[in-house]
Protein backbone atom coordinates (compact mmCIF):
# COMPACT_ATOMS: atom_id res chain seq x y z
CA UNK A 1 0.00 0.00 0.00
CA UNK A 2 2.88 2.32 0.81
CA UNK A 3 4.35 1.90 -2.70
CA UNK A 4 0.93 2.58 -4.21
CA UNK A 5 0.41 5.75 -2.12
CA UNK A 6 3.90 7.03 -2.85
CA UNK A 7 3.58 6.08 -6.52
CA UNK A 8 0.53 8.31 -6.83
CA UNK A 9 2.61 11.22 -5.60
CA UNK A 10 5.09 10.51 -8.36
CA UNK A 11 2.55 10.59 -11.13
CA UNK A 12 2.75 14.32 -11.67
CA UNK A 13 3.26 14.99 -15.35
CA UNK A 14 4.44 18.29 -16.78
CA UNK A 15 3.91 18.81 -20.50
CA UNK A 16 6.30 21.16 -22.26
CA UNK A 17 6.94 22.25 -25.76
CA UNK A 18 10.23 23.32 -27.28
CA UNK A 19 10.13 27.05 -27.89
CA UNK A 20 13.35 27.23 -29.89
CA UNK A 21 14.58 30.05 -27.64
CA UNK A 22 18.22 30.38 -26.90
CA UNK A 23 19.38 29.51 -23.37
CA UNK A 24 20.18 33.21 -22.78
CA UNK A 25 16.52 34.21 -23.32
CA UNK A 26 15.11 34.50 -19.80
CA UNK A 27 11.51 35.23 -20.84
CA UNK A 28 9.19 32.35 -19.91
CA UNK A 29 5.93 31.85 -21.77
CA UNK A 30 4.27 29.71 -19.10
CA UNK A 31 2.07 30.93 -16.31
CA UNK A 32 3.65 31.45 -12.91
CA UNK A 33 3.11 28.66 -10.38
CA UNK A 34 -0.19 28.75 -8.52
CA UNK A 35 0.07 29.27 -4.79
CA UNK A 36 -0.86 26.25 -2.77
CA UNK A 37 -3.96 26.36 -0.56
CA UNK A 38 -1.87 24.89 2.26
CA UNK A 39 1.29 26.33 3.76
CA UNK A 40 4.19 26.21 1.29
CA UNK A 41 6.33 24.05 3.55
CA UNK A 42 3.79 21.20 3.59
CA UNK A 43 4.47 18.88 0.64
CA UNK A 44 3.07 15.78 2.40
CA UNK A 45 6.24 13.87 1.55
CA UNK A 46 6.48 10.58 3.40
CA UNK A 47 10.11 10.29 4.64
CA UNK A 48 9.83 6.49 4.28
CA UNK A 49 9.81 7.02 0.49
CA UNK A 50 13.47 8.00 0.59
CA UNK A 51 15.33 11.19 -0.29
CA UNK A 52 13.99 11.45 -3.90
CA UNK A 53 11.86 9.43 -6.31
CA UNK A 54 12.70 8.72 -9.96
CA UNK A 55 9.88 8.70 -12.52
CA UNK A 56 10.65 7.28 -15.95
CA UNK A 57 10.34 9.74 -18.82
CA UNK A 58 8.79 6.86 -20.80
CA UNK A 59 10.53 7.65 -24.08
CA UNK A 60 13.58 5.60 -23.16
CA UNK A 61 14.61 3.40 -20.25
CA UNK A 62 17.54 5.62 -19.34
CA UNK A 63 16.00 9.01 -18.50
CA UNK A 64 13.98 10.09 -15.48
CA UNK A 65 12.45 13.07 -13.71
CA UNK A 66 13.67 13.42 -10.13
CA UNK A 67 10.85 14.21 -7.71
CA UNK A 68 12.16 16.19 -4.73
CA UNK A 69 10.66 16.08 -1.22
CA UNK A 70 10.65 19.80 -0.50
CA UNK A 71 9.25 20.96 -3.85
CA UNK A 72 5.57 21.46 -4.70
CA UNK A 73 3.72 22.93 -7.69
CA UNK A 74 4.05 26.37 -6.15
CA UNK A 75 7.82 26.12 -5.56
CA UNK A 76 9.02 24.16 -8.61
CA UNK A 77 10.30 27.33 -10.27
CA UNK A 78 13.07 27.43 -7.64
CA UNK A 79 14.65 24.20 -8.94
CA UNK A 80 14.82 25.15 -12.62
CA UNK A 81 18.34 24.52 -13.86
CA UNK A 82 19.31 22.82 -10.59
CA UNK A 83 21.20 19.55 -10.68
CA UNK A 84 19.32 16.48 -9.40
CA UNK A 85 20.66 15.31 -5.99
CA UNK A 86 21.25 11.68 -7.00
CA UNK A 87 25.00 11.30 -6.53
CA UNK A 88 25.86 8.20 -4.52
CA UNK A 89 22.28 6.89 -4.42
CA UNK A 90 21.30 3.39 -5.56
CA UNK A 91 17.71 2.95 -6.80
CA UNK A 92 15.32 0.01 -6.95
CA UNK A 93 13.42 0.29 -10.25
CA UNK A 94 9.78 -0.86 -10.37
CA UNK A 95 7.36 -1.55 -13.22
CA UNK A 96 4.02 -3.29 -13.62
CA UNK A 97 5.66 -6.65 -12.94
CA UNK A 98 7.18 -5.43 -9.64
CA UNK A 99 10.83 -4.77 -8.87
CA UNK A 100 12.81 -5.10 -12.09
CA UNK A 101 16.33 -4.33 -10.95
CA UNK A 102 18.60 -2.24 -8.76
CA UNK A 103 20.35 0.49 -10.72
CA UNK A 104 23.93 1.24 -9.76
CA UNK A 105 24.56 4.21 -12.03
CA UNK A 106 22.30 7.26 -11.78
CA UNK A 107 23.68 10.66 -12.78
CA UNK A 108 22.23 14.15 -12.92
CA UNK A 109 21.47 15.59 -16.37
CA UNK A 110 21.76 19.37 -16.85
CA UNK A 111 18.36 21.05 -17.25
CA UNK A 112 17.15 22.34 -20.62
CA UNK A 113 16.19 26.01 -20.39
CA UNK A 114 14.64 26.14 -23.89
CA UNK A 115 11.27 24.81 -22.67
CA UNK A 116 8.35 27.08 -21.84
CA UNK A 117 7.30 25.42 -18.60
CA UNK A 118 8.69 24.28 -15.31
CA UNK A 119 10.03 20.74 -14.97
CA UNK A 120 11.61 18.47 -12.39
CA UNK A 121 15.40 18.00 -12.50
CA UNK A 122 16.52 15.17 -14.79
CA UNK A 123 18.69 12.11 -14.23
CA UNK A 124 20.19 9.45 -16.45
CA UNK A 125 19.75 5.82 -15.40
CA UNK A 126 22.45 3.76 -17.11
CA UNK A 127 21.55 0.17 -17.99
CA UNK A 128 17.93 0.44 -16.81
CA UNK A 129 15.56 -2.39 -17.70
CA UNK A 130 12.84 -1.59 -20.20
CA UNK A 131 9.43 -1.10 -18.63
CA UNK A 132 10.48 0.50 -15.35
CA UNK A 133 8.21 3.37 -14.28
CA UNK A 134 9.30 4.50 -10.81
CA UNK A 135 12.50 4.26 -8.79
CA UNK A 136 12.94 4.53 -5.03
CA UNK A 137 16.23 4.75 -3.14
CA UNK A 138 17.21 1.16 -2.45
CA UNK A 139 15.46 -0.33 0.57
CA UNK A 140 12.66 2.25 0.74
CA UNK A 141 9.91 0.38 -1.14
CA UNK A 142 8.62 -3.16 -1.50
CA UNK A 143 6.79 -4.83 -4.33
CA UNK A 144 3.05 -5.35 -3.94
CA UNK A 145 1.60 -8.02 -6.21
CA UNK A 146 -1.13 -6.58 -8.44
CA UNK A 147 -3.66 -8.67 -10.32
CA UNK A 148 -5.41 -7.05 -13.26
CA UNK A 149 -9.15 -7.43 -13.82
CA UNK A 150 -8.28 -8.82 -17.25
CA UNK A 151 -6.59 -11.84 -15.64
CA UNK A 152 -9.76 -12.82 -13.74
CA UNK A 153 -12.49 -15.15 -14.99
CA UNK A 154 -15.24 -13.34 -16.90
CA UNK A 155 -17.71 -13.87 -14.02
CA UNK A 156 -15.29 -12.50 -11.42
CA UNK A 157 -14.20 -9.54 -13.55
CA UNK A 158 -17.83 -8.59 -14.35
CA UNK A 159 -18.74 -8.80 -10.67
CA UNK A 160 -15.75 -6.65 -9.65
CA UNK A 161 -16.45 -4.06 -12.38
CA UNK A 162 -20.11 -3.79 -11.33
CA UNK A 163 -19.13 -3.44 -7.67
CA UNK A 164 -16.57 -0.71 -8.47
CA UNK A 165 -19.06 1.22 -10.62
CA UNK A 166 -21.68 1.06 -7.83
CA UNK A 167 -19.13 2.21 -5.27
CA UNK A 168 -18.02 5.14 -7.45
CA UNK A 169 -21.66 6.14 -7.99
CA UNK A 170 -22.22 6.40 -4.23
CA UNK A 171 -19.22 8.62 -3.50
CA UNK A 172 -20.16 12.04 -2.18
CA UNK A 173 -19.69 14.54 -4.99
CA UNK A 174 -18.88 18.21 -4.50
CA UNK A 175 -21.68 20.70 -4.99
CA UNK A 176 -20.74 21.11 -8.67
CA UNK A 177 -23.81 19.96 -10.65
CA UNK A 178 -21.64 19.18 -13.68
CA UNK A 179 -20.70 15.81 -12.21
CA UNK A 180 -24.11 14.74 -10.89
CA UNK A 181 -25.81 11.87 -12.70
CA UNK A 182 -22.80 10.86 -14.81
CA UNK A 183 -22.50 7.13 -15.49
CA UNK A 184 -19.40 5.29 -14.30
CA UNK A 185 -17.48 2.76 -16.37
CA UNK A 186 -14.55 0.64 -15.24
CA UNK A 187 -11.75 0.83 -17.82
CA UNK A 188 -9.18 -1.06 -15.76
CA UNK A 189 -8.93 -2.30 -12.19
CA UNK A 190 -6.36 -4.05 -10.06
CA UNK A 191 -6.47 -5.98 -6.81
CA UNK A 192 -3.57 -6.16 -4.40
TAGILIN-V732345 format. One record per backbone hydrogen bond with DSSP energy under -1.0 kcal/mol. CO is the residue of the C=O (numbers start at 0). NH is the residue of the N-H. Records with the same first field share a line. If there is no record, write none. Layout:
CO=NH ; NH
This chain:
0=4
1=5
2=6
3=7
4=8
5=9
7=10
16=115
21=24
38=41
45=48
46=49
52=66
53=134
54=64
61=124
62=56
63=122
64=54
66=52
67=70
71=74
74=77
75=78
76=79
78=81
83=85
85=88
89=137
90=102
91=135
92=99 ; 100
93=132 ; 133
94=97
97=94
100=92
102=90
104=125
106=123
113=18
120=65
121=108
122=63
123=106
124=127
128=131
132=55
133=93
134=53
135=91
136=139
146=190
147=150
148=151
152=156
153=157
154=158
155=159
156=160
157=161
158=162
159=163
160=164
161=165
162=166
163=167
164=168
165=169
175=178
178=181
188=148
190=146
